[in-house]
């Protein structure tokens, strides 16, 4: 019989409602059989059962023995399925749940197939459009850089020089973004401390190197010291989490913008986790919090080491995001990743930290210098994560690496404004009152 005819003669499955009605009928039949008034059939006792040899003596001939033998080899009927455990309602719920799961999986597979088909259609249309334009303009969207295998030996040296030049361009752009991100986070830190301190009428002056307070004021207390000094690092921690987990994971954020967001996140984490270690070391800034919470030396050192370890883990696991900031697939290959990260992350940290240190000369505070050094625990572990891969798929066409002059101009303007405007100090006094009044009139 052909497959089509077999399918036509196959027994159709009952629907869920028909099965439900059938089960109810069966249960009612069982109940009626249990409570029926029919008399039981009376069977008299005829003695013990006899063996086969005795039966053959009573006129049962060879035919009876053959019947017994053949009955053993006869194909047995289809066995009934064992009765399921549980109540009828629980079994129906399980069936419905199983059916619902299978339906959801089928739906998901169907959606996934439709999505893949749509993606392939868009890629096919794009490729067809590019091929059509290439008939008129043959060099349209073609990579200018050929692989070294297709290039003669005389030209390989020149191509390597261009690649090396590209690494230096990455470093220049990254240094500018590193310093812009530092100034943004540092000023947020200091302004938060300034606003919180004004709640207790504590005057402060913001300089380019520090936020100066009157340490001998009688308005200081244990509670407001803790609240003022913890407010800045806490805001930086929240900014670090927000930028690393929310903004850096958006698919539209790419290239230099993603690198800028990552530097903001790293500075934010450093000014909480690293600032605790440098504050404990120099008894300044965030270090006042454990001192006024009466932490002993052991716990101060233990928490500092723990925070530095967490800072290292953040840097280690942020490598895929740093690899996404590349413009070409060549630089994020396994053999080129360490070199790319060295020029994109390590050198900008060193040069950027040195520029910030020189800007604050001659009034460098040990606490701020310590914060620049603790950034090392976040940056250096980047080189050891060799198994990391970029999250995005790089296309075949390579984007040109150029110096982004907009970021360079912003970096120069911000740094010079920061140094000149805060040289003589910025005194901000905030007075705010919250009054809530209720007028209740009876009529």
N, C-alpha and C positions, 0 to 999 in steps of 0.2 A: 504493500500500500504506500502510495506517495505521501510525502510530508504534509502537503496541503490537505489531503483527504483525512489524514490522521488528526490534524488540527480541527477539522470540521466535525469528526466523530467524537472528539474528546469531550469529556463531561465538563460542563460549564461550572465555574465556581459560583457558589451562592454569595449574594451580597450580604453586607453586615446586618441589615434589617431582617432579611429572611433567616439568617442563622440565629439571630436573637429570638425571633418568633418560634423557630424550631426547638431551641433549647427550652423555652418556656413550656411548650407543649409536652416535651419529654418529661420535664419535672412534674407536671400535673398528672401524667399517666402513671408515674411511679407512686405518687401520693394516692391515687385512686386504687392502684393494685394493693397497696398496703392496708387500706381501710375497706376492702371489698368483703361482702357477707357470704361468699360462695363456700359450701362445705368442702373440707379436705377429702381427697380420694382415699378410700380405705384399701390397703394392700395387706393381705394375710401373710404370716410368716411361713415360708416354705422350706426352712432348714438352711444349713450352711451352703455357701456357694461351692460348686464342684469345679474340678480342674478340667483341662482340655482333653486329657486322656480318658476321663470318665464320660465326657460328653460324646466322644467318638464311639463309645460302646452302645449308646442309645440310638442307633440308627443314623447318627450323623456320620456320613461317609467321608471319603477323601475330598469331596467337594467343599466340606466345611473347613478342613485344614488349609486347602488352597485359598479359600476366601480369607482366612486369617493372615496367611502369608502375603497375599496380594494387597491386603488392606494396609500393611506396614509400609509398602513401597508406593502407595497411592499418594498423589500430591495433596498436601494439607491445604485447608481453606485459609483465606487471608485472616490473620489474627487481628483481633480487635485491639485497638490501642488502649493502653492502661489508663485508668481513670485519673484525671488530673487532680492534683491536690488543690485545696482552697475552695472558696465559695464561688458560686456562679457569677456574682457581681464582680469579684476580684479578678476572675479569669477574663471576663469581658473587658474590664479596664486595662488588663495587661495586653490583650489583643489590640485594643484601640491604640494603646501607647506604642506598641510595636509597629502598627500600621502608620501612625503619625511620624515615627522616626524614619521609616523607609521613604515616606512621601517627602519629608524635609531634605533627606540626602539626595533624592532624585531631583528635587527643585534646585538644590545648590549646584549639582553637577550640570544641570541644564543652563543655569545662569553663567557658570564658569565657561562652558562651551561657547555660549553666545558672546561673552566678553572676549574670549580668544579670537573668535571669528571676526568680531568688530575690529580688534587690534590689527589682525592680519590684513583686513580690508584697507584700513587707514595706511598701513605701511606699504601695501601694494600701490595704492593711489599716489602716495608720496614719491615712491620709486619711479612710477610711470611719469609723473610730472617732471621729476629731475631729468629722466632720460629724454623727455620731449624737449626740454630747454637745452640739454647738452647737444642736441642736433644743430642748434643755432650757435650756442656758445660752448665749445667742447671742454673748457676749463671750469665750468660752473660746479661749485661745491666739491672740488677735487682736492685731496690732501696735498699740500705743497711739499711735505716731508716724506721722502721715500724711505723704506727700511734699508738697513746697512747691507743686506744681502743682494739687493738690486742695484747697488751703487758701486762704481769702480773704486779701487783702493785709493786713488788720488783725492777723491771727493769725501771719503769717510772722515778724514781729519777735520774738514770744514764743517761737516754736519755735527760732529761731536762738539766743536766749539760753539755752534749755535745752541745746542742743548745745554751746554754749561752756562751760556749767557742767559738762557731761560731760567735756570735755577737761581741766578743772582737777581733776576727780575722778581721772582717769587719772594725772595728775602726782603727786597726793598718795600714791596707792597705790604708784606706781613709786619715789618717793623712799624710802618705808619699806622696800621690798624691796631697793633699791640699798644702803642702809646695813646691813641685816641680812646681805646677801651679802658686803659688804666685811668686816664683823667676823668672819664665818665663815672667809673665806679668809685674812685677816690673822693671826688666832689660829692657824690651821693652819700657816701659814708660820713663825711664831715658835716654836711648840711643836715643830715638826720640827727646827728649828735647835737648840733646847734639848736635845732627846733625842740628836741626833747628837753634839753637843759633850760630852755626859756620857760618851760612849764613851772619850774621852781625859781624863776627870776635870776638865774645864774648867767651873768654876762660872759660873753666869749668873743674872741677876735680871730677871724680866719686868715692865716698867712699861707704862703705857698708851701711852707714846710711843716706846718702844724696848726692845730686849733688850740689857742691859748686861753686858759681859764685863770680866774683868781683862786689859787689853791687855798688861801687863808680866809676865805669867806665863811662867816658863821652859818650860811644857808645850807652848807653841805651836810648831808647825813648819810648813814650807811645805805639806806634804801635808794636815795636818788643817785648816789655814786654808781651803784650796780645798774640801775635803769639807764643812766646816761651812757655808760661805757659799753653796755651790751646792745644798745639800740642800733648803732652803726653796723657792727658785724652781723647782726640778725637780718637787717635789710639786705646786706650783700649776699648772705646765704640764700634768701628768698629769690633774689635776682638771678643768682647762679642756677638754681633749680628751674626757674621759669625759662631762662634762655636756653639751657641745655636740653630740657625735656620737652618743651613746647615749641619754641621758635626754630631750634636747630633741626627738628624732625619734620618740618613742613617741606613737602616735595618741591615747592616753587622757590625755596631759598637755596641758592647755589653759589658757587664761586667765592668771590671776595666778601659778599654779604654773609655767607655762612661762616667764613673765617672770622669776620668781625664779631658775629654772635658767639662763636666759640671762645674768642679771647675775652669777651665780656663775662661769659660763664666761668672761665678759669680764674679770672681776677676776683669774681664774686666769691667763689669757693675759697680762694687763697686768703681773702680778707676776713674770713671767719675761721677756717681750720688752721691756716698758717699764722694768722694774727694771734691766735691763742698761744702758740708755741713761742713766737717772738715777744709777745706781751709778758709771758711768764719769765722769759730769759732776761728782759730789761726792766721788768716791773713798771710797764707803761701801757696805756691804751686798754686793750681787752684783758691784759694781765691783772687789772684791778678787780675784775669779777671773781676769780678764784681766791684772790687775797682777802677780799671782804666777805666771801663765803666761808672763810677759815679752812681752806683746803691745806692739808699738810704738804710737805715737799714731795713725798712719794706720789700722792694723787695728782699733783700738778705736773710732774714729769710723765706719769703714766698716761694722763689724758692728752698731754702734748704729743707724745709718741703715737698714740692711737689716732689723733686727728691728722698727723702727718702721713700715717699709713693709709687712711681713708682718702687723703688728697692724692697719694700715689695711685690708688685704685681708680680714682676718677680719671686721672690722666691716662692710665693704661687702657681703660675701656672706651676712651673717647677717640682712639686711633681711627676707626672706620669713618667717623665724621670728618676728621682732618684729611683723610684720603679723598673724601668727596669734594674737597676744595680745589683739587687739581683740574686743569683744563684739558688734559690728554690722558689716554689710557696707557701711553708709553711710560709715564712717570710713576704710575701706581702698579706696575708689574712687580712680581715678587723680587726680582733682582735689583729693582730701582727704588723700592719703597723706603728703605732706611735712609738712602741719600736724599730723597724728596722730603721726608720728615725732618731730617737734619737741617736742610735749608729753609723749610717752611715753619718750623717750630723752635728748634734749639737755638739757632743763630739769632732769630728775631728776639727771643727772650733775653739773650746775653746783650745784644746791641741796644735793645729797648730799655732794659734795666740800667745799662751804663749811661744812656742819654738822660733818663729820669734822675739818676744819681747826680750827674753833672749839673742839671738844671737847678737842683736844690743846694748846690754848693754856695756859700760856706756854712749853711745852717742845717746840715743833714742830721735828722733825728735818728737815733739807733733803732727805734721801733719801726719806722718806715723803711729803713735800710734792711732790717730783718725780714720785713714782709716781701721785699724784692728778692731776697735770697731764698725764702721758703717756697717761692714759686718754682724753684728747682725740683722739689719733690713731686710736683704736678707735671712737669715738662719732660724730665729725663726718662721716666718709665715708658714714654711713647716709643722709644727706640727698641724696647724689649718685646713688644707685642708683634712678633713676626707673622703670626697666623691671621692677623686681622685683614679683612677684605673690605673694599668700599661698598657702600649700600646701594649706590646708583650704578646703572649700566652705562658705560661710556660708549659713545658712538664711534664709528670708524673715522669720521672727519675730526681733525684736531683743530681746536680753537687757538688762535695766536695768543702768545703770552706777551703782554705789554705792561709798561708801568702805568698804573692808574693815577694820573696827575690830579684828579679831584681829591683823592684821599691824601695825597702828598700836600696839597694846598691846605686842606682842612687841618692836617696834622701840624703844619708850621704855624698857622693862625692861632689854633687852640693853645699850643705850647707857649708861644710868645705872649698871648693874652693872659694866660695863667700866671706866667712868671712876672710880668710887668704890673698887672692890675692888683695882684695879691702881695706885692712887695711891701707896701706900707700897711697892709692889714685891712680886713673888711669887718666892720662892726655892725652886727644886725641885732636889733632889739625887737622882740615880738611880745605883744600884749594881747591876750585874747581871754574873753570871759563868756561863759555859757550861762544864760539866765532863762529859767523856765518858770512861768507864772500861770496860775489857773484862777480865773474869776468865775466863781459860782454864785449865781443870783437865784433867789427864791421868789416865786410869784404867787 
